[in-house]
Amino acid sequence: MQKQNWRDALAQTRRATFGRLATLLGQTDLTDEYWDELESTLVQADLGIQTVTYLLGELQQIASSEGITCGSDLKDALRRLLIERIPKAEFAIDSGPPQVIVLVGVNGSGKTTIAARLARQYQLENKKVILAAADTYRAAAGEQLEAWGKRLNVDVIHGQPGSDPGAVVYDAAQAALARNADTLIIDTSGRMHTSHNLMAELKKICRVAGKVIPHAPHLTYLVLDATTGQNGLSQARAFADQIGIQGIILAKLDSSARGGVGFAVTAELNLPIIYVGLGEHLEDIAPFEPEAYVDGLLEVN
């Protein structure tokens, strides 16, 4: 994705919080008050306390060792530190197709739309995709996924509202094998992440998939709504502790004034961001690019 698109998508976050950095990274003396204000600004940008503490310590050390006395000379260092802070996605799928991807996250995070957008991405790679509507507790979720499936000409496996989501996943996994699908994407329920029953249900879904397709699920992605800010971090902790997550999909980034939360989540859990959801259209999903993300926040050309 082009840098201009990243800048456009991150405009709200930049204006609301990161925009304050423009003054601090200008012709400003590095006084004690400066460091206090920089810390406050970074905290308000939803980077998370752990990341902010790290950044302040490193920037102060750089300023001291290099004799920097002006904020404008810290911008390059801040950019580099932010990019280095984002973990890279490094995992491989050992087994052959079908590859099974499970999407988890709370209600309203955008999982169903992300499932359709991922299906479209895989279609562009000439892969055959099947979608599983395992959120049987919200009738609208199944209907929405069915509508996406018709639009994409992708098979959608679903059950009756209120039916066992494990049975849906079993049928979907069998269908993926029988129809020689390359990828099976499973959309799950998003009832509150604090619910023990939800976590038990998600574990069951993963076990069922693994009984039909060896080593499934191969990837489990947590879909986070970027507009939730630090609330997203508590969600990420709960799912990572209970389910095991390989990566994050940051949805609704273009609508957020809290896009810096990506740093908080990746730093806290050492999880990479895999994709970002941008805009309202089916094609508005992109592989995560750390440098473009940071430059979009800092408005670096």
C-alpha positions as CSV (number, residue, x, y, z in Angstrom):
1,M,0.0,0.0,0.0
2,Q,1.3,3.5,-0.9
3,K,2.6,5.8,1.9
4,Q,-0.1,8.4,1.1
5,N,-2.8,5.8,1.8
6,W,-1.3,5.1,5.2
7,R,-1.1,8.8,5.9
8,D,-4.8,9.2,5.0
9,A,-5.8,6.2,7.0
10,L,-4.0,7.5,10.1
11,A,-5.1,11.1,9.8
12,Q,-7.5,11.0,12.8
13,T,-4.9,9.5,15.1
14,R,-2.3,11.9,13.9
15,R,-4.5,14.9,14.4
16,A,-5.8,13.8,17.8
17,T,-2.6,12.7,19.5
18,F,0.5,12.3,17.4
19,G,0.0,15.8,16.0
20,R,1.2,17.2,19.4
21,L,4.5,15.6,18.7
22,A,5.1,18.1,15.8
23,T,5.7,20.8,18.4
24,L,7.8,18.7,20.7
25,L,9.9,17.5,17.8
26,G,10.5,21.0,16.6
27,Q,12.8,23.8,17.9
28,T,12.2,22.9,21.6
29,D,14.8,22.7,24.3
30,L,15.2,19.4,26.1
31,T,14.3,20.6,29.6
32,D,12.7,18.5,32.4
33,E,9.4,20.0,31.4
34,Y,10.0,18.8,27.8
35,W,10.5,15.2,28.8
36,D,7.4,15.3,31.0
37,E,5.3,16.7,28.2
38,L,6.7,14.2,25.7
39,E,5.8,11.3,28.1
40,S,2.3,12.6,28.6
41,T,1.8,13.0,24.8
42,L,3.0,9.4,24.1
43,V,0.8,8.0,26.8
44,Q,-2.3,9.8,25.4
45,A,-1.4,8.4,22.0
46,D,-2.3,4.9,23.4
47,L,1.2,3.5,22.9
48,G,1.0,1.8,26.4
49,I,3.0,2.5,29.5
50,Q,5.6,-0.3,28.7
51,T,6.4,1.2,25.3
52,V,6.4,4.8,26.5
53,T,8.8,3.9,29.4
54,Y,11.1,2.2,26.9
55,L,11.0,5.1,24.4
56,L,11.7,7.8,27.1
57,G,14.6,5.9,28.5
58,E,16.2,5.3,25.0
59,L,15.6,8.9,23.8
60,Q,17.1,10.4,27.0
61,Q,20.1,8.1,26.6
62,I,20.5,9.1,22.9
63,A,20.2,12.8,23.8
64,S,22.8,12.5,26.5
65,S,25.3,10.4,24.5
66,E,25.0,12.5,21.3
67,G,24.8,15.9,23.0
68,I,21.3,16.6,21.6
69,T,19.7,19.7,23.1
70,C,16.8,20.3,20.7
71,G,13.6,18.3,20.0
72,S,14.0,18.5,16.3
73,D,17.1,16.2,16.5
74,L,15.1,13.4,18.1
75,K,12.6,12.7,15.4
76,D,14.8,10.3,13.4
77,A,15.6,8.4,16.7
78,L,12.0,8.2,17.7
79,R,11.0,6.9,14.2
80,R,13.8,4.2,14.4
81,L,12.8,3.2,17.9
82,L,9.2,2.9,17.0
83,I,9.9,0.7,14.0
84,E,12.2,-1.5,16.0
85,R,9.6,-1.9,18.6
86,I,7.2,-3.7,16.3
87,P,7.8,-7.5,16.1
88,K,8.0,-9.1,12.7
89,A,5.7,-11.9,11.6
90,E,7.7,-15.0,11.5
91,F,5.9,-18.3,11.3
92,A,5.5,-21.0,8.7
93,I,2.8,-23.5,7.9
94,D,4.2,-27.0,8.0
95,S,1.2,-28.9,6.6
96,G,-0.3,-28.7,3.2
97,P,-3.7,-27.3,2.2
98,P,-6.3,-26.6,3.4
99,Q,-4.8,-23.9,5.6
100,V,-7.2,-23.2,8.5
101,I,-7.5,-19.6,9.9
102,V,-9.6,-18.8,13.0
103,L,-10.6,-15.3,13.7
104,V,-11.4,-14.4,17.3
105,G,-12.3,-11.1,19.0
106,V,-15.1,-9.4,20.9
107,N,-18.5,-8.5,19.3
108,G,-18.2,-5.4,17.1
109,S,-14.5,-5.8,16.4
110,G,-15.1,-6.4,12.7
111,K,-14.4,-10.2,12.4
112,T,-17.1,-11.0,9.9
113,T,-16.0,-8.2,7.5
114,I,-12.4,-9.1,8.0
115,A,-13.2,-12.7,7.1
116,A,-14.6,-11.6,3.8
117,R,-11.7,-9.3,3.1
118,L,-9.2,-12.0,3.8
119,A,-11.1,-14.3,1.5
120,R,-10.8,-11.7,-1.2
121,Q,-7.1,-11.4,-0.6
122,Y,-6.6,-15.2,-1.0
123,Q,-8.8,-15.2,-4.1
124,L,-6.4,-12.7,-5.6
125,E,-3.7,-15.2,-5.0
126,N,-5.7,-17.8,-7.0
127,K,-6.6,-19.8,-3.9
128,K,-9.9,-21.5,-3.3
129,V,-11.5,-20.3,-0.1
130,I,-14.3,-21.6,2.1
131,L,-15.9,-19.5,4.9
132,A,-17.3,-21.0,8.1
133,A,-20.0,-19.0,10.0
134,A,-19.3,-20.4,13.4
135,D,-20.8,-17.4,15.2
136,T,-24.2,-19.1,15.6
137,Y,-25.3,-16.9,18.5
138,R,-25.7,-13.8,16.4
139,A,-28.0,-14.5,13.5
140,A,-26.9,-11.4,11.7
141,A,-23.3,-12.6,11.6
142,G,-24.3,-15.7,9.6
143,E,-26.5,-13.6,7.3
144,Q,-23.7,-11.1,6.8
145,L,-21.2,-13.8,5.9
146,E,-23.6,-15.5,3.5
147,A,-24.1,-12.1,1.7
148,W,-20.3,-11.7,1.5
149,G,-20.0,-15.3,0.2
150,K,-22.5,-14.7,-2.6
151,R,-20.7,-11.5,-3.6
152,L,-17.3,-13.3,-3.7
153,N,-18.7,-16.5,-5.1
154,V,-17.3,-18.3,-2.1
155,D,-18.9,-21.3,-0.3
156,V,-20.2,-20.5,3.2
157,I,-20.8,-23.3,5.7
158,H,-23.3,-22.4,8.4
159,G,-25.8,-23.8,10.9
160,Q,-29.0,-22.8,12.3
161,P,-29.1,-19.8,14.7
162,G,-28.2,-21.1,18.2
163,S,-26.7,-24.4,16.9
164,D,-23.4,-25.9,18.0
165,P,-20.6,-23.9,16.5
166,G,-18.3,-26.9,16.8
167,A,-20.6,-28.8,14.4
168,V,-20.4,-26.0,11.9
169,V,-16.6,-26.1,12.1
170,Y,-16.6,-29.9,11.7
171,D,-18.8,-29.6,8.6
172,A,-16.7,-26.7,7.2
173,A,-13.4,-28.7,7.7
174,Q,-14.9,-31.7,5.9
175,A,-16.1,-29.5,3.1
176,A,-12.7,-27.9,2.8
177,L,-11.1,-31.3,2.3
178,A,-13.8,-32.7,0.0
179,R,-13.8,-29.5,-2.2
180,N,-10.0,-29.2,-2.4
181,A,-10.0,-25.8,-0.8
182,D,-6.7,-24.0,-0.2
183,T,-8.0,-22.0,2.8
184,L,-10.7,-22.3,5.4
185,I,-11.5,-19.1,7.3
186,I,-13.6,-19.5,10.4
187,D,-15.6,-16.6,11.8
188,T,-16.3,-17.1,15.5
189,S,-18.6,-15.7,18.2
190,G,-17.4,-12.5,19.9
191,R,-19.3,-12.5,23.1
192,M,-17.4,-10.7,25.9
193,H,-13.8,-11.8,26.2
194,T,-14.2,-12.1,30.0
195,S,-16.6,-15.0,29.5
196,H,-15.2,-18.4,30.5
197,N,-17.8,-20.1,28.3
198,L,-16.7,-18.2,25.2
199,M,-13.1,-19.2,25.8
200,A,-14.1,-22.8,26.3
201,E,-16.1,-22.7,23.1
202,L,-13.2,-21.3,21.1
203,K,-10.9,-24.0,22.4
204,K,-13.5,-26.6,21.4
205,I,-13.7,-25.1,17.9
206,C,-9.9,-25.4,17.5
207,R,-9.9,-29.0,18.8
208,V,-12.7,-29.9,16.3
209,A,-10.8,-28.4,13.4
210,G,-7.7,-30.3,14.4
211,K,-9.5,-33.6,14.4
212,V,-10.5,-33.2,10.7
213,I,-7.5,-31.4,9.3
214,P,-4.0,-32.2,10.8
215,H,-2.5,-29.4,12.9
216,A,-5.5,-27.1,12.4
217,P,-6.0,-24.3,13.1
218,H,-2.8,-23.3,11.5
219,L,-3.3,-19.6,12.3
220,T,-5.4,-17.9,14.9
221,Y,-5.7,-14.1,14.5
222,L,-7.2,-11.7,17.0
223,V,-9.2,-9.0,15.3
224,L,-9.0,-5.7,17.3
225,D,-11.0,-2.6,16.7
226,A,-8.5,0.2,16.6
227,T,-11.0,2.7,17.9
228,T,-11.1,1.0,21.3
229,G,-7.6,2.2,22.3
230,Q,-6.3,0.6,25.5
231,N,-9.4,-1.5,26.0
232,G,-8.0,-3.5,23.1
233,L,-5.0,-4.5,25.2
234,S,-7.1,-6.2,27.9
235,Q,-8.9,-8.1,25.1
236,A,-5.6,-9.2,23.6
237,R,-4.3,-10.4,26.9
238,A,-7.4,-12.5,27.6
239,F,-7.5,-14.2,24.2
240,A,-3.7,-14.8,24.1
241,D,-3.7,-16.3,27.5
242,Q,-6.7,-18.7,26.8
243,I,-6.5,-19.4,23.1
244,G,-3.0,-18.8,21.7
245,I,-2.7,-16.2,19.0
246,Q,-0.2,-15.9,16.1
247,G,-1.0,-12.4,15.1
248,I,-3.2,-9.3,15.2
249,I,-5.5,-7.8,12.6
250,L,-6.1,-4.2,13.4
251,A,-9.6,-3.3,12.1
252,K,-11.1,0.2,11.5
253,L,-7.7,1.9,11.6
254,D,-9.0,4.7,9.4
255,S,-11.8,5.5,11.8
256,S,-9.6,5.6,14.9
257,A,-8.1,8.5,16.9
258,R,-6.2,5.7,18.9
259,G,-4.2,4.0,16.2
260,G,-1.2,4.0,18.4
261,V,-2.7,1.0,20.3
262,G,-0.9,-1.2,17.8
263,F,2.4,-0.5,19.7
264,A,0.8,-1.3,23.1
265,V,-0.5,-4.7,21.9
266,T,2.7,-5.8,20.1
267,A,4.9,-4.7,23.0
268,E,2.8,-6.3,25.7
269,L,2.3,-9.6,24.0
270,N,5.1,-9.7,21.4
271,L,2.5,-10.4,18.8
272,P,2.9,-9.1,15.2
273,I,0.2,-7.1,13.4
274,I,-0.5,-9.1,10.2
275,Y,-3.2,-7.0,8.5
276,V,-4.9,-3.7,8.9
277,G,-8.5,-2.9,7.9
278,L,-8.8,0.5,6.2
279,G,-11.9,2.1,4.7
280,E,-15.3,0.7,3.9
281,H,-14.7,-1.4,0.8
282,L,-14.0,-5.1,0.3
283,E,-10.5,-4.4,-0.9
284,D,-9.7,-2.2,2.1
285,I,-7.4,-4.6,3.9
286,A,-3.6,-4.5,3.6
287,P,-0.6,-6.4,4.9
288,F,0.9,-4.5,7.8
289,E,3.9,-2.4,7.0
290,P,5.8,-1.2,10.1
291,E,7.7,1.6,8.4
292,A,4.6,3.0,6.6
293,Y,2.6,2.7,9.8
294,V,5.1,4.8,11.8
295,D,5.7,7.3,9.0
296,G,1.9,7.7,8.7
297,L,1.7,8.5,12.4
298,L,4.6,10.9,12.4
299,E,3.8,12.3,8.9
300,V,7.2,11.4,7.6
301,N,7.5,11.8,3.8
